Amino acid sequence: MPQLSLPRWAALLAVGLVLVAGCERDEIRTYTVPRPATATNPQVRLLAAILENGGEQWYFKLVGPTDAVGEHAEAFTTFVESVRFTGKRNKPITWTTPDGWASGKAGGLRYATFYPAGAGKPPVLTVLHFDRVSPLLENVARWCREDLGRPPPTPKELEEHTRPIRAGKHRGTLVDMTGPGLKKGLHPPMGGVRPRPNVRTPRASSIKYMSPKGWTETGPRVSRRMGIEIRIYTVFVVDKETRTEATVQRFERMPGDWTSNVNRWRAEVGLKPVKKAVKEDEETLTVAGIDAPYLDLKGAQRRSLIVVLSHGPETWFFKLSGDRDIVAENKSKFESFVKSVKFTGAADE
């Protein structure tokens, strides 16, 4: 048997030692390399379902610590799938509440509140009702900002976080996203009520009017959509149970063209858009000596009365919107209210 020369033997031994040493170093690295941190730091999770019924939109939001939401994700989906729209004014929606869920406070746009883990414990589920339909990306962007503390997704990214969901004959969208949550001091306690947005109460009003009997004036309202501030001059609660309201808005100039405004109002009551709307074809109501276009839009369940008043460079929208029967009952009050408007010449402060 041939003998290995010392140089060859030494060379092979050296190679073996290098391989062994290499394996040992790889094994050590396996234990010492830290686990990569997730990009979004998902401490808060949001499950949200959006259902549309006519010109209305309903949101079902489950928000809380990621693990807590995960424990109730299946029950949340079952809850949303149990939803049915009745078409009734007093009780427009029904569902089957899972065993063990505790009910919380409702009011305003919050139709209902539930605590799946027990009273006051996270996560919290809210049911919200709006009398208009807004785009999916706009809603998700708001939830990212107000609930998750993360940048909104791009339209392409949004597809990865959504899937269809069905409640009876109504098809909807389920959104599932995580985020780091808002910084301390910027987020209300889980399940708490968000503070009312800052509003400006005019000390000197540019208009005066007679408030209809039975209507409750709540003053100005400020909200945001996609980072844009929407200011309502004043709001009247006409019927709290059906969320029928009268609003007054003032603009420095007409916002958008006539057709786009009309189609937005038509969508709110569940009517199809028109190719072209002509202002001169509308009925008029005389307000402060000015003939103002007067629209009466009737959907299957909702109705809106809108008066558009041009006063100098400004445009004023007077609107009564909500349940079809309640709007009909308050039509004469609305017309008397708008006719009572007088311009004072004062500037709002």
Buried (B, 14 or more C-beta within 10 A) or exposed (E): EEEEEEEEEEEEEEEEEEEEEEEEEEEEEEEEEEEEEEEBEBBBBBBBBBBBBBBBBBBBBBBBBBEBBEEBBEBBBEBBBBBEBEEEBEEBBEBEBBEEBBEBEBEEBBBBBBBBBEEEBBBBBBBBBBBBBBEEBEBBBBBBBBBBBBEBBEEEEBEEBBEEBEBEEBEBBBBBBBBBBBEEEEBEEBBEBEEEEEBEEBEEBBBEBEBBEEBEEBEBBEEEEEEEEEEBBBBBBBBEEBBBBBBBBBBEEBEEEBBEBBBBBBBBBBBEEEEEBEBEEBEBBEBBEBEBBBBBBBBEBBBBBBBBBBBEEBBBBBBBBBBBBBBEBBBEBBBEBBBBBEBEEEEBE
